[in-house]
Amino acid sequence: MELKKTAVAGTMESSDIMVTVEPRESGGIVLELTSSVMKQYGRRIERVIRETAAELGVEHALICAVDKGALDCTVRARVSAAIFRAAERENITWEVGK
Protein backbone atom coordinates (compact mmCIF):
# COMPACT_ATOMS: atom_id res chain seq x y z
CA MET A 1 0.00 0.00 0.00
CA GLU A 2 1.39 3.39 -0.97
CA LEU A 3 1.46 5.98 1.82
CA LYS A 4 0.79 9.52 0.62
CA LYS A 5 0.89 11.63 3.79
CA THR A 6 1.52 11.54 7.52
CA ALA A 7 -1.44 10.32 9.55
CA VAL A 8 -2.32 9.65 13.19
CA ALA A 9 -4.73 7.33 15.00
CA GLY A 10 -5.37 6.76 18.70
CA THR A 11 -5.08 8.78 21.88
CA MET A 12 -2.80 9.18 24.87
CA GLU A 13 -5.48 7.81 27.22
CA SER A 14 -4.85 4.81 29.44
CA SER A 15 -5.21 1.45 27.62
CA ASP A 16 -4.78 3.11 24.19
CA ILE A 17 -1.92 3.76 21.78
CA MET A 18 -1.24 6.76 19.58
CA VAL A 19 0.27 5.77 16.24
CA THR A 20 1.79 8.15 13.69
CA VAL A 21 2.63 6.80 10.23
CA GLU A 22 4.87 8.78 7.89
CA PRO A 23 5.75 7.73 4.32
CA ARG A 24 9.37 7.00 3.40
CA GLU A 25 10.94 6.41 0.00
CA SER A 26 13.14 3.52 1.13
CA GLY A 27 14.70 1.90 4.17
CA GLY A 28 11.88 -0.45 5.20
CA ILE A 29 9.84 0.04 8.33
CA VAL A 30 11.46 2.21 10.98
CA LEU A 31 9.66 1.86 14.30
CA GLU A 32 9.96 4.21 17.27
CA LEU A 33 8.07 2.75 20.23
CA THR A 34 7.54 4.22 23.66
CA SER A 35 5.45 2.24 26.14
CA SER A 36 4.50 2.35 29.79
CA VAL A 37 4.85 -1.45 29.73
CA MET A 38 7.97 -1.65 27.55
CA LYS A 39 9.86 -4.09 29.81
CA GLN A 40 6.98 -6.55 29.96
CA TYR A 41 5.45 -6.27 26.48
CA GLY A 42 7.71 -4.14 24.26
CA ARG A 43 8.74 -6.96 21.91
CA ARG A 44 5.15 -8.15 21.55
CA ILE A 45 3.87 -4.64 20.75
CA GLU A 46 6.62 -4.17 18.17
CA ARG A 47 5.77 -7.52 16.56
CA VAL A 48 2.05 -6.65 16.34
CA ILE A 49 2.85 -3.27 14.75
CA ARG A 50 5.24 -4.77 12.20
CA GLU A 51 2.90 -7.66 11.35
CA THR A 52 -0.03 -5.29 10.82
CA ALA A 53 2.00 -3.02 8.54
CA ALA A 54 3.22 -6.05 6.55
CA GLU A 55 -0.31 -7.47 6.21
CA LEU A 56 -1.42 -4.15 4.73
CA GLY A 57 1.46 -4.13 2.26
CA VAL A 58 3.43 -1.25 3.74
CA GLU A 59 7.09 -1.62 2.80
CA HIS A 60 8.61 1.75 3.74
CA ALA A 61 7.39 3.94 6.60
CA LEU A 62 8.31 5.65 9.82
CA ILE A 63 5.93 4.45 12.51
CA CYS A 64 5.98 6.23 15.86
CA ALA A 65 3.88 4.66 18.60
CA VAL A 66 3.24 5.86 22.15
CA ASP A 67 1.59 3.03 24.06
CA LYS A 68 -0.34 3.38 27.29
CA GLY A 69 -1.06 -0.29 27.88
CA ALA A 70 -3.20 -1.09 24.81
CA LEU A 71 -4.31 -4.63 24.07
CA ASP A 72 -3.15 -6.30 20.84
CA CYS A 73 -6.53 -5.73 19.15
CA THR A 74 -6.30 -2.00 19.91
CA VAL A 75 -2.74 -1.83 18.59
CA ARG A 76 -3.84 -3.51 15.34
CA ALA A 77 -6.83 -1.21 14.98
CA ARG A 78 -4.81 1.97 15.54
CA VAL A 79 -1.99 0.93 13.20
CA SER A 80 -4.51 -0.05 10.51
CA ALA A 81 -6.44 3.20 10.85
CA ALA A 82 -3.26 5.31 10.66
CA ILE A 83 -2.07 3.41 7.57
CA PHE A 84 -5.43 3.72 5.80
CA ARG A 85 -5.48 7.46 6.56
CA ALA A 86 -1.89 7.86 5.35
CA ALA A 87 -2.80 6.05 2.12
CA GLU A 88 -5.91 8.25 1.79
CA ARG A 89 -8.12 5.16 1.55
CA GLU A 90 -11.78 5.98 2.13
CA ASN A 91 -13.79 2.95 1.03
CA ILE A 92 -12.63 0.33 3.49
CA THR A 93 -14.44 -2.95 4.13
CA TRP A 94 -13.97 -3.62 7.83
CA GLU A 95 -16.05 -6.79 7.91
CA VAL A 96 -14.44 -10.20 8.03
CA GLY A 97 -15.40 -12.29 4.98
CA LYS A 98 -17.58 -15.34 5.48
Phi and psi restraints in degrees (range 20) as a CNS / XPLOR table:
assign (resid 1 and name C) (resid 2 and name N)
       (resid 2 and name CA) (resid 2 and name C) 1.0 -87.0 20.0 2
assign (resid 2 and name N) (resid 2 and name CA)
       (resid 2 and name C) (resid 3 and name N) 1.0 123.6 20.0 2
assign (resid 2 and name C) (resid 3 and name N)
       (resid 3 and name CA) (resid 3 and name C) 1.0 -88.0 20.0 2
assign (resid 3 and name N) (resid 3 and name CA)
       (resid 3 and name C) (resid 4 and name N) 1.0 133.2 20.0 2
assign (resid 3 and name C) (resid 4 and name N)
       (resid 4 and name CA) (resid 4 and name C) 1.0 -108.8 20.0 2
assign (resid 4 and name N) (resid 4 and name CA)
       (resid 4 and name C) (resid 5 and name N) 1.0 -23.5 20.0 2
assign (resid 4 and name C) (resid 5 and name N)
       (resid 5 and name CA) (resid 5 and name C) 1.0 -153.6 20.0 2
assign (resid 5 and name N) (resid 5 and name CA)
       (resid 5 and name C) (resid 6 and name N) 1.0 171.7 20.0 2
assign (resid 5 and name C) (resid 6 and name N)
       (resid 6 and name CA) (resid 6 and name C) 1.0 -80.5 20.0 2
assign (resid 6 and name N) (resid 6 and name CA)
       (resid 6 and name C) (resid 7 and name N) 1.0 138.5 20.0 2
assign (resid 6 and name C) (resid 7 and name N)
       (resid 7 and name CA) (resid 7 and name C) 1.0 -143.5 20.0 2
assign (resid 7 and name N) (resid 7 and name CA)
       (resid 7 and name C) (resid 8 and name N) 1.0 156.9 20.0 2
assign (resid 7 and name C) (resid 8 and name N)
       (resid 8 and name CA) (resid 8 and name C) 1.0 -130.2 20.0 2
assign (resid 8 and name N) (resid 8 and name CA)
       (resid 8 and name C) (resid 9 and name N) 1.0 147.2 20.0 2
assign (resid 8 and name C) (resid 9 and name N)
       (resid 9 and name CA) (resid 9 and name C) 1.0 -145.1 20.0 2
assign (resid 9 and name N) (resid 9 and name CA)
       (resid 9 and name C) (resid 10 and name N) 1.0 146.1 20.0 2
assign (resid 9 and name C) (resid 10 and name N)
       (resid 10 and name CA) (resid 10 and name C) 1.0 102.3 20.0 2
assign (resid 10 and name N) (resid 10 and name CA)
       (resid 10 and name C) (resid 11 and name N) 1.0 -179.0 20.0 2
assign (resid 10 and name C) (resid 11 and name N)
       (resid 11 and name CA) (resid 11 and name C) 1.0 -136.8 20.0 2
assign (resid 11 and name N) (resid 11 and name CA)
       (resid 11 and name C) (resid 12 and name N) 1.0 176.8 20.0 2
assign (resid 11 and name C) (resid 12 and name N)
       (resid 12 and name CA) (resid 12 and name C) 1.0 -99.5 20.0 2
assign (resid 12 and name N) (resid 12 and name CA)
       (resid 12 and name C) (resid 13 and name N) 1.0 16.9 20.0 2
assign (resid 12 and name C) (resid 13 and name N)
       (resid 13 and name CA) (resid 13 and name C) 1.0 -74.2 20.0 2
assign (resid 13 and name N) (resid 13 and name CA)
       (resid 13 and name C) (resid 14 and name N) 1.0 160.0 20.0 2
assign (resid 13 and name C) (resid 14 and name N)
       (resid 14 and name CA) (resid 14 and name C) 1.0 -59.0 20.0 2
assign (resid 14 and name N) (resid 14 and name CA)
       (resid 14 and name C) (resid 15 and name N) 1.0 141.2 20.0 2
assign (resid 14 and name C) (resid 15 and name N)
       (resid 15 and name CA) (resid 15 and name C) 1.0 68.7 20.0 2
assign (resid 15 and name N) (resid 15 and name CA)
       (resid 15 and name C) (resid 16 and name N) 1.0 21.2 20.0 2
assign (resid 15 and name C) (resid 16 and name N)
       (resid 16 and name CA) (resid 16 and name C) 1.0 -128.0 20.0 2
assign (resid 16 and name N) (resid 16 and name CA)
       (resid 16 and name C) (resid 17 and name N) 1.0 178.3 20.0 2
assign (resid 16 and name C) (resid 17 and name N)
       (resid 17 and name CA) (resid 17 and name C) 1.0 -145.1 20.0 2
assign (resid 17 and name N) (resid 17 and name CA)
       (resid 17 and name C) (resid 18 and name N) 1.0 136.1 20.0 2
assign (resid 17 and name C) (resid 18 and name N)
       (resid 18 and name CA) (resid 18 and name C) 1.0 -103.0 20.0 2
assign (resid 18 and name N) (resid 18 and name CA)
       (resid 18 and name C) (resid 19 and name N) 1.0 122.9 20.0 2
assign (resid 18 and name C) (resid 19 and name N)
       (resid 19 and name CA) (resid 19 and name C) 1.0 -118.4 20.0 2
assign (resid 19 and name N) (resid 19 and name CA)
       (resid 19 and name C) (resid 20 and name N) 1.0 127.0 20.0 2
assign (resid 19 and name C) (resid 20 and name N)
       (resid 20 and name CA) (resid 20 and name C) 1.0 -114.1 20.0 2
assign (resid 20 and name N) (resid 20 and name CA)
       (resid 20 and name C) (resid 21 and name N) 1.0 128.7 20.0 2
assign (resid 20 and name C) (resid 21 and name N)
       (resid 21 and name CA) (resid 21 and name C) 1.0 -117.6 20.0 2
assign (resid 21 and name N) (resid 21 and name CA)
       (resid 21 and name C) (resid 22 and name N) 1.0 128.0 20.0 2
assign (resid 21 and name C) (resid 22 and name N)
       (resid 22 and name CA) (resid 22 and name C) 1.0 -126.4 20.0 2
assign (resid 22 and name N) (resid 22 and name CA)
       (resid 22 and name C) (resid 23 and name N) 1.0 130.9 20.0 2
assign (resid 22 and name C) (resid 23 and name N)
       (resid 23 and name CA) (resid 23 and name C) 1.0 -66.4 20.0 2
assign (resid 23 and name N) (resid 23 and name CA)
       (resid 23 and name C) (resid 24 and name N) 1.0 148.6 20.0 2
assign (resid 23 and name C) (resid 24 and name N)
       (resid 24 and name CA) (resid 24 and name C) 1.0 -134.4 20.0 2
assign (resid 24 and name N) (resid 24 and name CA)
       (resid 24 and name C) (resid 25 and name N) 1.0 152.3 20.0 2
assign (resid 24 and name C) (resid 25 and name N)
       (resid 25 and name CA) (resid 25 and name C) 1.0 -76.9 20.0 2
assign (resid 25 and name N) (resid 25 and name CA)
       (resid 25 and name C) (resid 26 and name N) 1.0 -34.5 20.0 2
assign (resid 25 and name C) (resid 26 and name N)
       (resid 26 and name CA) (resid 26 and name C) 1.0 -157.9 20.0 2
assign (resid 26 and name N) (resid 26 and name CA)
       (resid 26 and name C) (resid 27 and name N) 1.0 -179.2 20.0 2
assign (resid 26 and name C) (resid 27 and name N)
       (resid 27 and name CA) (resid 27 and name C) 1.0 96.4 20.0 2
assign (resid 27 and name N) (resid 27 and name CA)
       (resid 27 and name C) (resid 28 and name N) 1.0 3.8 20.0 2
assign (resid 27 and name C) (resid 28 and name N)
       (resid 28 and name CA) (resid 28 and name C) 1.0 73.3 20.0 2
assign (resid 28 and name N) (resid 28 and name CA)
       (resid 28 and name C) (resid 29 and name N) 1.0 -157.3 20.0 2
assign (resid 28 and name C) (resid 29 and name N)
       (resid 29 and name CA) (resid 29 and name C) 1.0 -93.3 20.0 2
assign (resid 29 and name N) (resid 29 and name CA)
       (resid 29 and name C) (resid 30 and name N) 1.0 121.5 20.0 2
assign (resid 29 and name C) (resid 30 and name N)
       (resid 30 and name CA) (resid 30 and name C) 1.0 -106.2 20.0 2
assign (resid 30 and name N) (resid 30 and name CA)
       (resid 30 and name C) (resid 31 and name N) 1.0 122.8 20.0 2
assign (resid 30 and name C) (resid 31 and name N)
       (resid 31 and name CA) (resid 31 and name C) 1.0 -116.2 20.0 2
assign (resid 31 and name N) (resid 31 and name CA)
       (resid 31 and name C) (resid 32 and name N) 1.0 127.2 20.0 2
assign (resid 31 and name C) (resid 32 and name N)
       (resid 32 and name CA) (resid 32 and name C) 1.0 -115.0 20.0 2
assign (resid 32 and name N) (resid 32 and name CA)
       (resid 32 and name C) (resid 33 and name N) 1.0 111.3 20.0 2
assign (resid 32 and name C) (resid 33 and name N)
       (resid 33 and name CA) (resid 33 and name C) 1.0 -119.1 20.0 2
assign (resid 33 and name N) (resid 33 and name CA)
       (resid 33 and name C) (resid 34 and name N) 1.0 129.9 20.0 2
assign (resid 33 and name C) (resid 34 and name N)
       (resid 34 and name CA) (resid 34 and name C) 1.0 -122.6 20.0 2
assign (resid 34 and name N) (resid 34 and name CA)
       (resid 34 and name C) (resid 35 and name N) 1.0 133.4 20.0 2
assign (resid 34 and name C) (resid 35 and name N)
       (resid 35 and name CA) (resid 35 and name C) 1.0 -147.3 20.0 2
assign (resid 35 and name N) (resid 35 and name CA)
       (resid 35 and name C) (resid 36 and name N) 1.0 143.5 20.0 2
assign (resid 35 and name C) (resid 36 and name N)
       (resid 36 and name CA) (resid 36 and name C) 1.0 -73.0 20.0 2
assign (resid 36 and name N) (resid 36 and name CA)
       (resid 36 and name C) (resid 37 and name N) 1.0 -12.3 20.0 2
assign (resid 36 and name C) (resid 37 and name N)
       (resid 37 and name CA) (resid 37 and name C) 1.0 -123.8 20.0 2
assign (resid 37 and name N) (resid 37 and name CA)
       (resid 37 and name C) (resid 38 and name N) 1.0 34.7 20.0 2
assign (resid 37 and name C) (resid 38 and name N)
       (resid 38 and name CA) (resid 38 and name C) 1.0 -58.0 20.0 2
assign (resid 38 and name N) (resid 38 and name CA)
       (resid 38 and name C) (resid 39 and name N) 1.0 -44.4 20.0 2
assign (resid 38 and name C) (resid 39 and name N)
       (resid 39 and name CA) (resid 39 and name C) 1.0 -63.3 20.0 2
assign (resid 39 and name N) (resid 39 and name CA)
       (resid 39 and name C) (resid 40 and name N) 1.0 -39.1 20.0 2
assign (resid 39 and name C) (resid 40 and name N)
       (resid 40 and name CA) (resid 40 and name C) 1.0 -82.3 20.0 2
assign (resid 40 and name N) (resid 40 and name CA)
       (resid 40 and name C) (resid 41 and name N) 1.0 -41.3 20.0 2
assign (resid 40 and name C) (resid 41 and name N)
       (resid 41 and name CA) (resid 41 and name C) 1.0 -129.4 20.0 2
assign (resid 41 and name N) (resid 41 and name CA)
       (resid 41 and name C) (resid 42 and name N) 1.0 8.6 20.0 2
assign (resid 41 and name C) (resid 42 and name N)
       (resid 42 and name CA) (resid 42 and name C) 1.0 -54.8 20.0 2
assign (resid 42 and name N) (resid 42 and name CA)
       (resid 42 and name C) (resid 43 and name N) 1.0 -47.1 20.0 2
assign (resid 42 and name C) (resid 43 and name N)
       (resid 43 and name CA) (resid 43 and name C) 1.0 -65.2 20.0 2
assign (resid 43 and name N) (resid 43 and name CA)
       (resid 43 and name C) (resid 44 and name N) 1.0 -38.2 20.0 2
assign (resid 43 and name C) (resid 44 and name N)
       (resid 44 and name CA) (resid 44 and name C) 1.0 -65.7 20.0 2
assign (resid 44 and name N) (resid 44 and name CA)
       (resid 44 and name C) (resid 45 and name N) 1.0 -45.3 20.0 2
assign (resid 44 and name C) (resid 45 and name N)
       (resid 45 and name CA) (resid 45 and name C) 1.0 -60.7 20.0 2
assign (resid 45 and name N) (resid 45 and name CA)
       (resid 45 and name C) (resid 46 and name N) 1.0 -44.8 20.0 2
assign (resid 45 and name C) (resid 46 and name N)
       (resid 46 and name CA) (resid 46 and name C) 1.0 -60.3 20.0 2
assign (resid 46 and name N) (resid 46 and name CA)
       (resid 46 and name C) (resid 47 and name N) 1.0 -42.8 20.0 2
assign (resid 46 and name C) (resid 47 and name N)
       (resid 47 and name CA) (resid 47 and name C) 1.0 -62.6 20.0 2
assign (resid 47 and name N) (resid 47 and name CA)
       (resid 47 and name C) (resid 48 and name N) 1.0 -43.2 20.0 2
assign (resid 47 and name C) (resid 48 and name N)
       (resid 48 and name CA) (resid 48 and name C) 1.0 -63.1 20.0 2
assign (resid 48 and name N) (resid 48 and name CA)
       (resid 48 and name C) (resid 49 and name N) 1.0 -41.8 20.0 2
assign (resid 48 and name C) (resid 49 and name N)
       (resid 49 and name CA) (resid 49 and name C) 1.0 -63.9 20.0 2
assign (resid 49 and name N) (resid 49 and name CA)
       (resid 49 and name C) (resid 50 and name N) 1.0 -48.0 20.0 2
assign (resid 49 and name C) (resid 50 and name N)
       (resid 50 and name CA) (resid 50 and name C) 1.0 -65.7 20.0 2
assign (resid 50 and name N) (resid 50 and name CA)
       (resid 50 and name C) (resid 51 and name N) 1.0 -40.6 20.0 2
assign (resid 50 and name C) (resid 51 and name N)
       (resid 51 and name CA) (resid 51 and name C) 1.0 -63.4 20.0 2
assign (resid 51 and name N) (resid 51 and name CA)
       (resid 51 and name C) (resid 52 and name N) 1.0 -42.6 20.0 2
assign (resid 51 and name C) (resid 52 and name N)
       (resid 52 and name CA) (resid 52 and name C) 1.0 -63.4 20.0 2
assign (resid 52 and name N) (resid 52 and name CA)
       (resid 52 and name C) (resid 53 and name N) 1.0 -45.3 20.0 2
assign (resid 52 and name C) (resid 53 and name N)
       (resid 53 and name CA) (resid 53 and name C) 1.0 -61.3 20.0 2
assign (resid 53 and name N) (resid 53 and name CA)
       (resid 53 and name C) (resid 54 and name N) 1.0 -42.2 20.0 2
assign (resid 53 and name C) (resid 54 and name N)
       (resid 54 and name CA) (resid 54 and name C) 1.0 -65.4 20.0 2
assign (resid 54 and name N) (resid 54 and name CA)
       (resid 54 and name C) (resid 55 and name N) 1.0 -42.5 20.0 2
assign (resid 54 and name C) (resid 55 and name N)
       (resid 55 and name CA) (resid 55 and name C) 1.0 -60.9 20.0 2
assign (resid 55 and name N) (resid 55 and name CA)
       (resid 55 and name C) (resid 56 and name N) 1.0 -30.4 20.0 2
assign (resid 55 and name C) (resid 56 and name N)
       (resid 56 and name CA) (resid 56 and name C) 1.0 -90.4 20.0 2
assign (resid 56 and name N) (resid 56 and name CA)
       (resid 56 and name C) (resid 57 and name N) 1.0 2.3 20.0 2
assign (resid 56 and name C) (resid 57 and name N)
       (resid 57 and name CA) (resid 57 and name C) 1.0 80.1 20.0 2
assign (resid 57 and name N) (resid 57 and name CA)
       (resid 57 and name C) (resid 58 and name N) 1.0 22.4 20.0 2
assign (resid 57 and name C) (resid 58 and name N)
       (resid 58 and name CA) (resid 58 and name C) 1.0 -85.8 20.0 2
assign (resid 58 and name N) (resid 58 and name CA)
       (resid 58 and name C) (resid 59 and name N) 1.0 122.4 20.0 2
assign (resid 58 and name C) (resid 59 and name N)
       (resid 59 and name CA) (resid 59 and name C) 1.0 -103.6 20.0 2
assign (resid 59 and name N) (resid 59 and name CA)
       (resid 59 and name C) (resid 60 and name N) 1.0 -34.0 20.0 2
assign (resid 59 and name C) (resid 60 and name N)
       (resid 60 and name CA) (resid 60 and name C) 1.0 -134.3 20.0 2
assign (resid 60 and name N) (resid 60 and name CA)
       (resid 60 and name C) (resid 61 and name N) 1.0 119.8 20.0 2
assign (resid 60 and name C) (resid 61 and name N)
       (resid 61 and name CA) (resid 61 and name C) 1.0 -167.3 20.0 2
assign (resid 61 and name N) (resid 61 and name CA)
       (resid 61 and name C) (resid 62 and name N) 1.0 155.6 20.0 2
assign (resid 61 and name C) (resid 62 and name N)
       (resid 62 and name CA) (resid 62 and name C) 1.0 -102.6 20.0 2
assign (resid 62 and name N) (resid 62 and name CA)
       (resid 62 and name C) (resid 63 and name N) 1.0 119.9 20.0 2
assign (resid 62 and name C) (resid 63 and name N)
       (resid 63 and name CA) (resid 63 and name C) 1.0 -116.0 20.0 2
assign (resid 63 and name N) (resid 63 and name CA)
       (resid 63 and name C) (resid 64 and name N) 1.0 119.0 20.0 2
assign (resid 63 and name C) (resid 64 and name N)
       (resid 64 and name CA) (resid 64 and name C) 1.0 -110.0 20.0 2
assign (resid 64 and name N) (resid 64 and name CA)
       (resid 64 and name C) (resid 65 and name N) 1.0 126.0 20.0 2
assign (resid 64 and name C) (resid 65 and name N)
       (resid 65 and name CA) (resid 65 and name C) 1.0 -129.8 20.0 2
assign (resid 65 and name N) (resid 65 and name CA)
       (resid 65 and name C) (resid 66 and name N) 1.0 132.1 20.0 2
assign (resid 65 and name C) (resid 66 and name N)
       (resid 66 and name CA) (resid 66 and name C) 1.0 -117.9 20.0 2
assign (resid 66 and name N) (resid 66 and name CA)
       (resid 66 and name C) (resid 67 and name N) 1.0 106.7 20.0 2
assign (resid 66 and name C) (resid 67 and name N)
       (resid 67 and name CA) (resid 67 and name C) 1.0 -97.0 20.0 2
assign (resid 67 and name N) (resid 67 and name CA)
       (resid 67 and name C) (resid 68 and name N) 1.0 138.5 20.0 2
assign (resid 67 and name C) (resid 68 and name N)
       (resid 68 and name CA) (resid 68 and name C) 1.0 -121.8 20.0 2
assign (resid 68 and name N) (resid 68 and name CA)
       (resid 68 and name C) (resid 69 and name N) 1.0 37.3 20.0 2
assign (resid 68 and name C) (resid 69 and name N)
       (resid 69 and name CA) (resid 69 and name C) 1.0 91.7 20.0 2
assign (resid 69 and name N) (resid 69 and name CA)
       (resid 69 and name C) (resid 70 and name N) 1.0 31.0 20.0 2
assign (resid 69 and name C) (resid 70 and name N)
       (resid 70 and name CA) (resid 70 and name C) 1.0 -72.6 20.0 2
assign (resid 70 and name N) (resid 70 and name CA)
       (resid 70 and name C) (resid 71 and name N) 1.0 146.7 20.0 2
assign (resid 70 and name C) (resid 71 and name N)
       (resid 71 and name CA) (resid 71 and name C) 1.0 -74.1 20.0 2
assign (resid 71 and name N) (resid 71 and name CA)
       (resid 71 and name C) (resid 72 and name N) 1.0 161.9 20.0 2
assign (resid 71 and name C) (resid 72 and name N)
       (resid 72 and name CA) (resid 72 and name C) 1.0 -54.2 20.0 2
assign (resid 72 and name N) (resid 72 and name CA)
       (resid 72 and name C) (resid 73 and name N) 1.0 -43.0 20.0 2
assign (resid 72 and name C) (resid 73 and name N)
       (resid 73 and name CA) (resid 73 and name C) 1.0 -63.0 20.0 2
assign (resid 73 and name N) (resid 73 and name CA)
       (resid 73 and name C) (resid 74 and name N) 1.0 -34.5 20.0 2
assign (resid 73 and name C) (resid 74 and name N)
       (resid 74 and name CA) (resid 74 and name C) 1.0 -71.5 20.0 2
assign (resid 74 and name N) (resid 74 and name CA)
       (resid 74 and name C) (resid 75 and name N) 1.0 -40.8 20.0 2
assign (resid 74 and name C) (resid 75 and name N)
       (resid 75 and name CA) (resid 75 and name C) 1.0 -59.7 20.0 2
assign (resid 75 and name N) (resid 75 and name CA)
       (resid 75 and name C) (resid 76 and name N) 1.0 -47.8 20.0 2
assign (resid 75 and name C) (resid 76 and name N)
       (resid 76 and name CA) (resid 76 and name C) 1.0 -59.6 20.0 2
assign (resid 76 and name N) (resid 76 and name CA)
       (resid 76 and name C) (resid 77 and name N) 1.0 -44.4 20.0 2
assign (resid 76 and name C) (resid 77 and name N)
       (resid 77 and name CA) (resid 77 and name C) 1.0 -63.7 20.0 2
assign (resid 77 and name N) (resid 77 and name CA)
       (resid 77 and name C) (resid 78 and name N) 1.0 -43.0 20.0 2
assign (resid 77 and name C) (resid 78 and name N)
       (resid 78 and name CA) (resid 78 and name C) 1.0 -68.9 20.0 2
assign (resid 78 and name N) (resid 78 and name CA)
       (resid 78 and name C) (resid 79 and name N) 1.0 -42.0 20.0 2
assign (resid 78 and name C) (resid 79 and name N)
       (resid 79 and name CA) (resid 79 and name C) 1.0 -64.3 20.0 2
assign (resid 79 and name N) (resid 79 and name CA)
       (resid 79 and name C) (resid 80 and name N) 1.0 -44.9 20.0 2
assign (resid 79 and name C) (resid 80 and name N)
       (resid 80 and name CA) (resid 80 and name C) 1.0 -59.8 20.0 2
assign (resid 80 and name N) (resid 80 and name CA)
       (resid 80 and name C) (resid 81 and name N) 1.0 -47.7 20.0 2
assign (resid 80 and name C) (resid 81 and name N)
       (resid 81 and name CA) (resid 81 and name C) 1.0 -60.9 20.0 2
assign (resid 81 and name N) (resid 81 and name CA)
       (resid 81 and name C) (resid 82 and name N) 1.0 -44.4 20.0 2
assign (resid 81 and name C) (resid 82 and name N)
       (resid 82 and name CA) (resid 82 and name C) 1.0 -63.3 20.0 2
assign (resid 82 and name N) (resid 82 and name CA)
       (resid 82 and name C) (resid 83 and name N) 1.0 -40.5 20.0 2
assign (resid 82 and name C) (resid 83 and name N)
       (resid 83 and name CA) (resid 83 and name C) 1.0 -66.5 20.0 2
assign (resid 83 and name N) (resid 83 and name CA)
       (resid 83 and name C) (resid 84 and name N) 1.0 -45.8 20.0 2
assign (resid 83 and name C) (resid 84 and name N)
       (resid 84 and name CA) (resid 84 and name C) 1.0 -61.2 20.0 2
assign (resid 84 and name N) (resid 84 and name CA)
       (resid 84 and name C) (resid 85 and name N) 1.0 -39.6 20.0 2
assign (resid 84 and name C) (resid 85 and name N)
       (resid 85 and name CA) (resid 85 and name C) 1.0 -65.3 20.0 2
assign (resid 85 and name N) (resid 85 and name CA)
       (resid 85 and name C) (resid 86 and name N) 1.0 -42.6 20.0 2
assign (resid 85 and name C) (resid 86 and name N)
       (resid 86 and name CA) (resid 86 and name C) 1.0 -65.0 20.0 2
assign (resid 86 and name N) (resid 86 and name CA)
       (resid 86 and name C) (resid 87 and name N) 1.0 -30.4 20.0 2
assign (resid 86 and name C) (resid 87 and name N)
       (resid 87 and name CA) (resid 87 and name C) 1.0 -87.8 20.0 2
assign (resid 87 and name N) (resid 87 and name CA)
       (resid 87 and name C) (resid 88 and name N) 1.0 -1.6 20.0 2
assign (resid 87 and name C) (resid 88 and name N)
       (resid 88 and name CA) (resid 88 and name C) 1.0 57.9 20.0 2
assign (resid 88 and name N) (resid 88 and name CA)
       (resid 88 and name C) (resid 89 and name N) 1.0 38.0 20.0 2
assign (resid 88 and name C) (resid 89 and name N)
       (resid 89 and name CA) (resid 89 and name C) 1.0 -85.7 20.0 2
assign (resid 89 and name N) (resid 89 and name CA)
       (resid 89 and name C) (resid 90 and name N) 1.0 129.1 20.0 2
assign (resid 89 and name C) (resid 90 and name N)
       (resid 90 and name CA) (resid 90 and name C) 1.0 -111.8 20.0 2
assign (resid 90 and name N) (resid 90 and name CA)
       (resid 90 and name C) (resid 91 and name N) 1.0 -39.3 20.0 2
assign (resid 90 and name C) (resid 91 and name N)
       (resid 91 and name CA) (resid 91 and name C) 1.0 -93.0 20.0 2
assign (resid 91 and name N) (resid 91 and name CA)
       (resid 91 and name C) (resid 92 and name N) 1.0 91.2 20.0 2
assign (resid 91 and name C) (resid 92 and name N)
       (resid 92 and name CA) (resid 92 and name C) 1.0 -114.5 20.0 2
assign (resid 92 and name N) (resid 92 and name CA)
       (resid 92 and name C) (resid 93 and name N) 1.0 130.0 20.0 2
assign (resid 92 and name C) (resid 93 and name N)
       (resid 93 and name CA) (resid 93 and name C) 1.0 -92.1 20.0 2
assign (resid 93 and name N) (resid 93 and name CA)
       (resid 93 and name C) (resid 94 and name N) 1.0 109.1 20.0 2
assign (resid 93 and name C) (resid 94 and name N)
       (resid 94 and name CA) (resid 94 and name C) 1.0 -88.7 20.0 2
assign (resid 94 and name N) (resid 94 and name CA)
       (resid 94 and name C) (resid 95 and name N) 1.0 -12.1 20.0 2
assign (resid 94 and name C) (resid 95 and name N)
       (resid 95 and name CA) (resid 95 and name C) 1.0 -74.2 20.0 2
assign (resid 95 and name N) (resid 95 and name CA)
       (resid 95 and name C) (resid 96 and name N) 1.0 150.0 20.0 2
assign (resid 95 and name C) (resid 96 and name N)
       (resid 96 and name CA) (resid 96 and name C) 1.0 -86.5 20.0 2
assign (resid 96 and name N) (resid 96 and name CA)
       (resid 96 and name C) (resid 97 and name N) 1.0 130.3 20.0 2
assign (resid 96 and name C) (resid 97 and name N)
       (resid 97 and name CA) (resid 97 and name C) 1.0 -63.4 20.0 2
assign (resid 97 and name N) (resid 97 and name CA)
       (resid 97 and name C) (resid 98 and name N) 1.0 149.0 20.0 2
